Amino acid sequence: MSKKKKEEDSAQLMEAHIKQANALFKRERYAEALNYYALALKQAPDDPMLLANKGLLFSNLSDLKKR
């Protein structure tokens, strides 16, 4: 497999993880969403949108614990 193909596959996989995480987040399934954000962050650890979404997720988890 060529380097370019591996990079394309990796980018597609990351996008799939992000879509799944966002869908779970919208359904308030935060623990599951966190797993998918973590997988995406392994491929792009400095991505500001992923980091912001992960922070928002933790904020929502904290709010749930206060209820």
C-alpha positions as CSV (number, residue, x, y, z in Angstrom):
1,M,0.0,0.0,0.0
2,S,1.4,3.4,-0.9
3,K,2.0,6.1,1.6
4,K,-0.7,8.3,-0.1
5,K,-3.3,5.5,0.2
6,K,-2.5,5.0,3.8
7,E,-2.9,8.7,4.5
8,E,-6.2,8.8,2.7
9,D,-7.4,5.7,4.6
10,S,-6.3,7.3,7.9
11,A,-8.1,10.5,7.1
12,Q,-11.3,8.6,6.2
13,L,-11.1,6.6,9.4
14,M,-10.7,9.8,11.4
15,E,-13.7,11.4,9.7
16,A,-15.7,8.3,10.5
17,H,-14.7,8.5,14.2
18,I,-15.6,12.2,14.3
19,K,-19.0,11.6,12.7
20,Q,-19.8,8.8,15.1
21,A,-18.6,10.8,18.1
22,N,-20.8,13.8,17.0
23,A,-23.8,11.6,16.5
24,L,-23.4,10.0,19.9
25,F,-22.8,13.4,21.5
26,K,-26.1,14.7,20.1
27,R,-27.9,11.8,21.6
28,E,-26.2,12.6,25.0
29,R,-24.3,9.3,24.9
30,Y,-21.2,11.1,26.2
31,A,-19.1,8.1,27.4
32,E,-19.4,6.4,24.0
33,A,-18.7,9.7,22.2
34,L,-15.6,10.2,24.3
35,N,-14.2,6.9,23.0
36,Y,-14.6,8.0,19.4
37,Y,-13.1,11.4,20.0
38,A,-10.1,9.7,21.6
39,L,-9.7,7.6,18.5
40,A,-9.8,10.6,16.3
41,L,-7.4,12.5,18.5
42,K,-4.8,9.7,18.2
43,Q,-4.6,10.7,14.5
44,A,-4.8,14.4,15.0
45,P,-3.8,15.2,18.6
46,D,-3.6,19.0,18.1
47,D,-6.8,19.4,16.2
48,P,-8.5,22.4,17.8
49,M,-12.1,21.3,16.9
50,L,-11.6,17.9,18.3
51,L,-10.1,19.3,21.5
52,A,-13.0,21.8,21.9
53,N,-15.6,19.0,21.3
54,K,-13.9,16.8,23.9
55,G,-13.9,19.7,26.4
56,L,-17.6,20.4,25.7
57,L,-18.2,16.7,26.3
58,F,-16.5,16.8,29.7
59,S,-18.5,19.9,30.6
60,N,-21.7,18.1,29.8
61,L,-20.7,15.1,31.7
62,S,-20.0,17.3,34.7
63,D,-23.4,18.9,34.4
64,L,-25.0,15.5,34.4
65,K,-23.3,14.6,37.6
66,K,-24.7,17.7,39.3
67,R,-28.3,16.7,38.5
